[in-house]
Amino acid sequence: MHGRLKVRTSAEEAARKKKEQEQKVKAYRAAMSRVLAKKAADEHDTELMELTTKLLSNNPDIATLWNLRRTCILKLKETDAEIQNVFDKDLGFTEMCLMVNPKSYCAWHQRCWILENAPTPNWQKEVDLCTKYLKLDERNFHCWDYRRYVVQKAGVSAEKEFAFCTEKIEKNFSNYSSWHYRSKLLPQLYPNVDDPSRPISEDKLKEELELVLTAAFTDPNDSSAWFYQRWLLGYSQPELDLAACRVDARENLAVLSFTKPIDLSGGNYKLTVSGCDGDCNDASKWKPVDEESSYDTTWVLQGTFAMKEGITQSVSLVTPDGVEHGLDLTTPSPQTVVGVKKPKFGYEFGSSIVDVLKAQLASCQELLEYEPDSKWTLLTAALLMKAIDQRGYHETIRKHLTMLETVDPLRKGYYLDLSSKWAIENQLERWLEAGNFTDEIDLSGLGLSAVNYTQYLATANAVNLGHNRLVDRNAGKLRDLVFCRRLNLEGNALETGAALPKLPLASEIILRDNANLAGNEELVENLRTKVNNIVL
């Protein structure tokens, strides 16, 4: 009364909303029932288009409805001379759906399909539309993905796109998608002709390092620029290459490992082990160490073969696309050849780039004086030290990672595993420099919570992993230790040992001071099915 609106009580409002929701569900079910009935009757007509329009307008993430809609359009394409109008209208409809949900996978996919099937697609219009959308939401990665797709179709130059990325980054450093796109464009515009394994030239790398440092220090808590810097420093997934090989004719055993998993036996690879008679050169004869997978980093061959004497020994792998990878082998003893290729732990920079990295490290250290708990600064300082001199800074790097466990406890496991990885890199590099790839490698007392680079250890006669923090889930990786005769796992945190693999040549596994294993006779008997000498 007196012109005042009645305000519903919370109970009344809840009842009203519930009634509205029930009505919406009822209408949705009725419409979907009609859609499915028409689908079953193969009636891909105008009514079905209208039904899908009604449903997708409210929820553009129902893939089945988009599939039916495409079928309707293809039916119309067979008879409608003005089919371009149908495609144009559907483009407008997808734009409306994207206003409902700008990150709808289905709507973006439908837009790609329309343009691929329309008689006269306007690709440049799509580029302009992306520019418009990215003004509204500059971090919509769906739109960035779509833009990379349409600029190729429209023939937009990489130079123009690079300028677009730069503009977006300068406007907002916290634009991960733009940084990512930039990393795709740089190798096209500024390739490293002197070293193709590195994506961009030295001069451009200097510029990018300066840009990313400015971005990172503008907002040290934003991760976008820090991740881009990691790409510049070369911390990415390795390319396919040979890792290690050992052929022992006396043991009738051979191992071949790679930097990343491949399907050696069924992937159409051409393998040549020079000087090896028998099945060595037949890729289909090799078996993955993980019997449950057809893709693996480490492959074994058991059979009868002999090594020819007096010739240079090597391994060659030619991939299905014609790329050849090679590995030189040495002969430590008669009828045995072995070789391990040093992994790429990151890029090896020239002195001019190292000077830039040292200046950036100094800036990080200065920032840490004011913000000692800045996790991205701590991590980046560790990454820079690793790129400059991993051995020289090894202990300082470990201290940074230990501090990160406290500063960022939600990612403690990540920092532990990263510390483990870098500690193994340090020891593996020393082992490789010694040059005897059948010798024991000592990885004890490093505080390891994970085991990395096991494919490089496949040639070693013994591996010492004692006094670390390894648990049962780490044990499966040890299947790569094909030639390991003595495996030391004392002083770890194994609980059952059930995941320990059965190694072909293992004669002794040391499990002392894994408290949960002691006194469990049934467990010991199970372990002895894998190796006779279990030391508890």
JOBELPE-V854632 format. One record per helix or strand of 2 or more residues. SS is the DSSP state (H for helix, E for strand). FROM is the first residue (numbers start at 1). LEN is the number of residues. Records with the same first field share a line. If there is no record, write none. Layout:
BEGIN
SS = FROM-LEN, FROM-LEN
END
This chain:
BEGIN
H = 10-31, 46-13, 63-15, 83-18, 105-13, 123-14, 141-14, 158-14, 176-14, 202-17, 223-10, 279-3, 283-3, 351-20, 375-15, 394-14, 409-26, 454-4, 472-9, 515-3, 521-8
E = 242-7, 253-10, 270-4, 276-2, 287-2, 296-7, 306-2, 314-5, 324-5, 330-4, 336-5, 441-2, 462-3, 486-3, 508-3, 533-3
END
